[in-house]
Amino acid sequence: MAAPVVLDLAFTAGAVLPAAPSAAAGLWADGEAGSAPWHQLLSGWLGQLAATLPPDLRAPAYSLGLNLVDDQEIAELNAHWRGQAGPTDVLAFAARDAGLEPPPPLPRWDSSDDDEDRYEDQDNGEAVAPEPLELGDIVISLETASRQAREHGHDLTRELHVLASHGLLHLLGWDHPDDASLAAMLALQERLLT
């Protein structure tokens, strides 16, 4: 298994999440303590995917947001951003979507210093900390995830991981416009989950 990568994770769990799904999700839906397990999981997945990423998505550090919300909030987002009525399970808002301005160049890693990671600013050659590559945001409806977990015959934690992996792959450019693409994406998701 590949080493985890540096990740700046902004994790939130909505203040009005339903009690039963929140309790079933345990630590994964805890707005305070939930950040640590999500950080470890997502960082590990990014490490596993690193070799398969296109060059413009390979970075020494990443940043993303993960938000657990209720059905009402995700339905509002779904209507506003996708023009779809009602709740959905997961939405991914990629920061690097086609048509957006490219981000400024990332600092280059200087591997000549074995004692400490150093990065060289491309403009003046000074060592700087790596700026994380912003991937975007994943939004998961805890209520929909809870219903789907029961329908799929597994626990809520597994369903949250399925949805988070799906959202992460969307942030990294994977999509499923047809059956073949969906099958490939689902196979990659399953690899992450095992």
Residue, then its C-alpha position, 0 to 999 in steps of 0.5 A: m500500500a502506498a504511503p499517505v500524502v499530506l492533506d489539509l482537510a476541512f471536515t464539517a458535520g452539520a449541526v442539525l444532522p438527524a440523531a439516529p444516523s449520526a449515532a450509527a455513523g459514530l466517530w465518522a459523523d462527529g464534527e469535532a473528533g471525526s476529522a482525524p479518521w477522515h483525514q487518515l482515510l482520504s490521505g491514504w486513498l490519495g497515496q494509493l491513487a498518486a501514481t495513476l493521476p495525470p501530471d497536473l494533479r500530482a502534488p506533494a500536498y492536497s486540500l479538500g473539504l468534506n461536509l456531512v449534511d442532511d437531506q434538506e441541505i443536499a437537496e438545496l445544493n442539488a437543485h442549485w448546482r445540478g438543476q435536480a429536484g430532491p436529495t442525492d447521496v453525494l455531490a463533488f465540487a471539483a476546484r479544477d473543473a474544465g473551463l476554470e483558470p489554471p492555478p498558479p504553478l506549484p513550488r518544486w520539491d528540492s530532493s537534495d536536502d535529505d534531512e527535511d522536505r524543502y520546496e523551491d519557489q519558482d520565482n525567487g529560488e527560496a525554500v517554502a512550504p508546499e502549497p496544497l493543491e486544492l481539489g474541491d469539496i465533497v458533500i454527503s447526505l448522512e440521511t440518504a447514506s443511512r437509507q442506502a446502507r440498509e438497502h445495500g445490506h451494509d453498515l453506515t460506515r461502509e456507505l459513507h466510505v463508498l460515497a467519499s471514495h466516489g466523491l474523491l474520484h470525481l474531484l480527481g477527474w474521474d466521471h461516468p458518462d456511460d456504462a463502461s466509465l461507470a464500471a471502471m470508476l466503481a472498480l477503482q472505488e472498490r480497490l480503494l475500499t479494500 
